[in-house]
Amino acid sequence: MSIRNLSPRAAASLFFAVITALPIAANATIVRFETVQGTFDINLYDNATPATVANFLTYVQNGDYTDSILHRSVSGFIVQGGGFRTDVNANLTAIPTNPAVVNEPVYSNVRGSIAMAKLGGNVNSATNQWFINLANNAADLDGQNGGFTVFGEVTGNGMTTVDTIAALPRFAFAAPFGELPLQNYTANDFNNSVPVDNTHLIVVTSITVIDSTVDTAAGLNPTPTTATDNGGGNTGGGGGGGSLSLFALLGLLLVGRKRNC
């Protein structure tokens, strides 16, 4: 049947079905991270990295990052989150992942930029985990594994909060918490297997959209990436369900450290 022969009601129904089947467009560019260590804002690059921004905002809009944690911190390199959330008993659950997003290596992994973590040897494997660059990591990350997609930048004095988090002590529990930042927790606590609870975890209580103007990044001047290849072996994506109590991780050391995402 030709669309010309449809009744107005049928045509309207068809239009609605088509529109609702389309992917949600990235219609927000500034998001606010509320953490137990303070607040910072990130301006997203909707126009330059639309698929990645849309992917990130899907998790935001679904509330997947509410009560998530920053589970990895590497001094002078990155802080990483988006993969796990905590409950009232400090049980950590892997945040379910949506289908992976296509890689969009447009901008460089400089200090203050946010990028997607992904699996080693898999260019298009980014899902829910992200990291914030603490330094200019272009040499490490721009050319590895097809390049790590930078999709926004911390604005204002937000890096003060991020640096405060990065300065917290890190503890080597079992993988994937081998570089876990904690507050109000000491090496003596660790050595004596003091239980870790939500007063110690670096919890991201919420990520919310505070400006939905698509082109707010137009006035920014992000650094373009200069190299993207398919080499490298970085890790960092998360998936799967299940709950893991930090009580079970106390005293279990993860030997070794990798500078990867």
Residue pairs with C-beta under 8 A, 6 or more apart in sequence:
3 11
3 14
6 14
23 54
24 54
24 57
24 58
24 61
25 50
25 54
26 44
26 46
26 50
26 53
26 54
26 57
26 214
27 46
27 57
27 212
27 214
28 44
28 46
28 57
28 209
28 211
28 212
28 214
29 43
29 44
29 45
29 46
29 53
29 211
29 212
29 213
29 214
29 215
29 216
29 217
30 41
30 42
30 43
30 44
30 155
30 209
30 210
30 211
30 213
30 216
31 41
31 42
31 44
31 57
31 60
31 152
31 207
31 208
31 209
31 210
32 39
32 40
32 41
32 206
32 207
32 208
32 209
32 210
33 39
33 40
33 41
33 42
33 204
33 206
33 207
34 204
34 205
34 206
34 207
34 208
35 70
35 161
35 165
35 202
35 203
35 204
35 205
36 183
36 201
36 202
36 203
36 205
37 161
37 164
37 165
37 168
37 183
37 202
38 160
38 161
38 164
39 158
39 161
40 154
40 156
40 158
40 159
40 161
40 162
41 154
41 155
41 156
41 158
41 210
42 114
42 152
42 153
42 154
42 155
42 158
43 152
43 153
43 155
43 216
43 217
43 220
44 53
44 56
44 57
44 151
44 152
44 217
45 53
45 106
45 107
45 150
45 151
45 152
45 153
45 217
45 222
46 53
46 214
46 215
46 217
47 214
47 215
47 217
47 218
48 104
48 106
48 107
48 217
48 222
49 104
49 106
49 107
49 149
49 150
49 151
50 104
51 101
51 102
51 104
52 101
52 104
52 116
52 126
52 149
52 151
53 151
53 152
54 101
55 98
55 101
55 116
55 126
55 127
56 116
56 130
56 151
57 209
58 98
59 65
59 82
59 95
59 98
59 128
60 207
60 208
60 209
64 85
64 95
64 96
64 128
65 81
65 82
65 85
65 95
65 204
65 206
65 207
66 85
66 204
66 205
66 206
66 207
67 85
67 86
67 87
67 203
67 204
67 205
68 81
68 82
68 83
68 84
68 85
68 86
68 95
68 203
68 204
69 81
69 84
69 85
69 86
69 92
69 201
69 202
69 203
69 204
70 79
70 80
70 81
70 165
70 181
70 202
70 204
71 80
71 81
71 83
71 84
71 92
71 176
71 177
71 180
72 78
72 79
72 80
72 81
72 131
72 176
72 177
72 178
72 179
72 180
72 181
72 236
73 79
73 80
73 165
73 166
73 168
73 170
73 179
73 180
73 181
74 134
74 170
74 179
74 257
74 259
75 134
75 166
75 170
76 134
76 135
77 133
77 134
77 135
77 137
77 140
77 259
78 131
78 132
78 133
78 134
78 137
78 261
79 131
79 132
79 134
79 162
79 165
79 166
79 181
80 117
80 129
80 130
80 131
80 132
80 236
80 261
81 129
81 130
81 131
81 204
82 95
82 117
82 128
82 129
82 130
82 238
83 94
83 95
83 117
83 128
83 129
83 176
83 237
83 238
84 92
84 93
84 94
84 95
84 238
85 92
85 93
85 95
86 92
86 93
86 198
86 201
86 203
87 93
87 243
88 198
89 197
89 245
90 195
90 196
90 197
90 198
90 201
90 245
90 246
90 247
91 243
91 244
91 245
91 246
92 177
92 243
92 244
92 245
92 246
93 241
93 242
93 243
93 244
94 238
94 239
94 240
94 241
94 242
95 128
95 238
96 239
96 241
97 127
97 128
97 237
97 238
97 239
98 127
98 128
99 127
100 118
100 124
100 125
100 126
100 127
100 237
101 116
101 124
101 126
101 127
102 124
103 118
103 123
103 124
103 126
103 146
103 147
103 149
104 149
104 151
105 142
105 146
105 147
105 148
105 149
105 150
105 225
105 228
106 149
106 150
106 224
106 225
107 113
107 150
107 222
107 223
107 224
107 225
108 136
108 138
108 142
108 150
108 222
108 223
108 224
108 225
108 226
109 115
109 133
109 136
109 137
109 138
109 140
109 141
109 142
109 148
109 150
109 225
110 133
110 136
110 137
110 138
110 150
110 222
110 223
111 133
111 134
111 135
111 136
111 159
112 132
112 133
112 153
112 154
112 158
112 159
112 162
113 132
113 133
113 150
113 152
113 153
113 154
113 222
114 130
114 131
114 132
114 133
114 150
114 151
114 152
114 153
114 154
115 130
115 131
115 133
115 141
115 148
115 149
115 150
115 151
115 261
116 126
116 129
116 130
116 148
116 149
116 151
117 126
117 129
117 130
117 131
117 148
117 234
117 236
117 237
117 261
118 124
118 125
118 126
118 127
118 145
118 148
118 234
118 236
118 237
118 261
119 125
119 234
119 235
119 236
119 237
120 145
120 232
120 233
120 234
120 235
120 260
121 145
121 232
121 233
122 145
123 145
123 146
123 230
124 146
125 237
126 149
126 237
127 237
127 238
127 239
128 237
128 238
129 236
129 237
129 238
131 236
131 261
132 154
132 162
133 141
134 162
134 163
134 166
138 223
138 225
138 226
140 259
141 147
141 148
141 234
141 261
142 148
142 225
142 226
142 227
142 228
143 227
143 228
143 229
143 231
143 232
144 229
144 231
144 232
144 233
144 234
144 260
145 230
145 231
145 232
145 233
145 234
146 228
146 229
146 230
147 225
147 227
147 228
147 229
148 234
148 261
150 222
150 225
152 217
153 220
153 222
154 162
165 181
165 202
166 181
168 181
168 182
168 183
168 202
169 181
169 182
169 185
169 186
169 187
170 179
170 180
170 181
170 182
171 177
171 180
171 182
171 185
171 190
172 178
172 179
172 180
172 253
172 254
172 255
173 180
173 246
173 249
173 250
173 252
173 253
173 254
174 249
174 252
174 254
175 254
176 238
177 246
177 249
177 254
178 254
178 256
178 257
179 257
181 202
182 196
182 200
182 201
182 202
183 199
183 200
183 201
183 202
184 199
184 200
185 194
185 196
185 200
190 250
193 250
193 251
194 250
195 246
195 247
195 250
196 246
196 247
196 249
196 250
197 246
201 246
232 260
233 260
234 260
234 261
235 258
235 260
235 261
236 260
236 261
